[in-house]
């Protein structure tokens, strides 16, 4: 039987979550369980998927919603969280439209983070120099992550265009 505590299983499960998110606008754990089982990575207990989903959210693949739906699996009777895919790639969308959508999503996420930091700084009021330095460090990290995201989107676009030429 597979062991969800191994790095190999967690990495494989993370890749499956990413694939499901790329192919679907919404992601539910039942979808991932089905894909895991088809890949021969099934488990008796899927409670370890919670950590996989949290990492996928932290990576920017999915975002948790407040919505829940009833499980379609006979072994599970609980309602499942609905996650929205941030990397959904409809097959009928041009590489240009996909790249533009991804760039807009990245920019919105970056701006949302900036607003959150600005709001926090405004609520706190005057800050100590150490707090200002920490805030600057946080901003710089966010900016670096945004730039890396834009570079990744540009690279994926170039690869799609090169693939389309061949």
N, C-alpha and C positions, 0 to 999 in steps of 0.2 A: 504494500500500500504506500502511497505517496506521503511524504512528511512535510507539512506546511512550515515546519521550523527551519527547513534547509534553505540556504540562499538560492540554490538552483530552482526550487519550487516557487519561491517568492518572485524571482526574476521572470520565470515562465508565466506565472499568473499576472504579473505586471504587464508583460508583452501582450497577453490576451486581452486585458482590460483596454490597453491602448488600441488594439485592433478592433475591438468591439466599438470603442468610442469613435474611431475613424469611419466606421461603416454605419453608425447609427446616430441619430440626433439625440436620443435619450438612451441611457444605460441603466439597467437594473441587474442586480446580482444574479438573478435566474439566467440571464443571457450569458453571463460570464461562466456560471456553473456548467451550462450546456456546452460551451466552447472548451472548458477545462476537461470535461468528461470525454468529448470527442477527441481531444488531444492525448487521452490516456493519463490525465493528471487529476482524476477525480479523487475526492476525499469522502470520508464518512461524515465529517463535521466541517462545515464551511465557515465557522466563526472567524477563522483566520483571514478571511477575505476583507474584513473590516480594515485591517492595516494596509492591505493592498490598495483598497479604494482611497484611503486617506493619503497614501503616497502618490497615487494617480492625481488626486486633487491638488496636492502640493506641487506636483510637477506641471500642472496646468492642463491636464488632459480632460478633466471632468470637473463639474461644480455641483455641489449638493443642492437639491431643491427641498422645499418643504413638503412636496408631494410624496405620497406613498401609494403603492398598489399591492393588491393581494398576490401572493406568490402563486406561480403556476405549477410549482413542483409539489408532488404528493407528500414528500417527506418534510416539507416546510409549511407551516401554517401561519407564519407571521407576515405582516405587511412589509413590503420591501421599499426602501428609499429609491426615489427616482433621481438620477443624476443627469444633468445636461452635458452633452459632449461639447468641449471647446475646440475639438480637432476634427469634427465631422467633415468628411470629404465626399459629398455626393458624387457619384460616378458621372453624372451628366453636366457637371460644372466645368467650365474651361479653367486651365491653369491660372489665367489672369484673374478671373473672378475669385478663385480659391485663394490666391495670394493676397488679393485686395481684402477679402473677408478676414483672413488671418491677421493682416496688418492692422485693420481696424479693430479687431478684437484685442490684439496686443496693446494698441494705443489706449483703448478704453480701460483695460485692466491697469495699465500704468497710471493713467489719470485718476482712476478710482483710488489707487494706493496713495497717490500724492494728496488727494483731497482728505483721505483718512489721516495722514501725517499732519497736514496743515490744521485740520480740525483739532487733533490731539494737542498740537503746539499752542493753538489759540486758547483752548480750555485751560491748559496748564498756566498760561501767562508767562511772565518773565522767567527765564530759565538760567540755571547755573551754566557755567562754561562747559562743564563735563556733560551736561544734558544736551547742550547745543552740538558738541562734538559727536555724541552718540546719534543724534538726529541726522547730522550731516553724513555720518557713516552709513546709516540706514538708507538714506536717500541715494547715496552713491552706489550702494549694493543694488537697489531697485533699478537704478539707471543702467547699471552693467547688465542686469538680467534682461531688461527691456532691449538693450542693444544686441545682446546675444540672441534673443528671440527673433528680432528683425533679421539678423544675419542668417539664422536657421531657416526662416521663411524664404528669404532671397535664394538661399542655396537649394531648397526644395523646388522653388519655381524654376531655377536654371536647370535642375535635373529633369523636371517634367518637360521643359521645352526641348532639351536635348533628346529625351526619350521620344517625344513626338516627331522629331526630325528623322529618327532612325526607323 
